[in-house]
Amino acid sequence: MDYNLMREFADSWGLLAMALFFIGCIAFALRPGSRGLADEAARIPLEED
């Protein structure tokens, strides 16, 4: 593939894909009902074996 073609793709659609992925990650982290799972995961390093 040509470098310029790949660069144009990354400048347009690649940026859009990364932005949508970022928004999806934020939405996943802030979805209803995830607080309990996040609190449980945050306490894992503090648990005694």
Summary of the structure (lengths in Angstrom):
residues: 49
radius of gyration: 18.7
end to end distance: 53.5
largest distance: 55.5
contacts: 82
relative contact order: 0.07
helix: 78%
strand: 0%
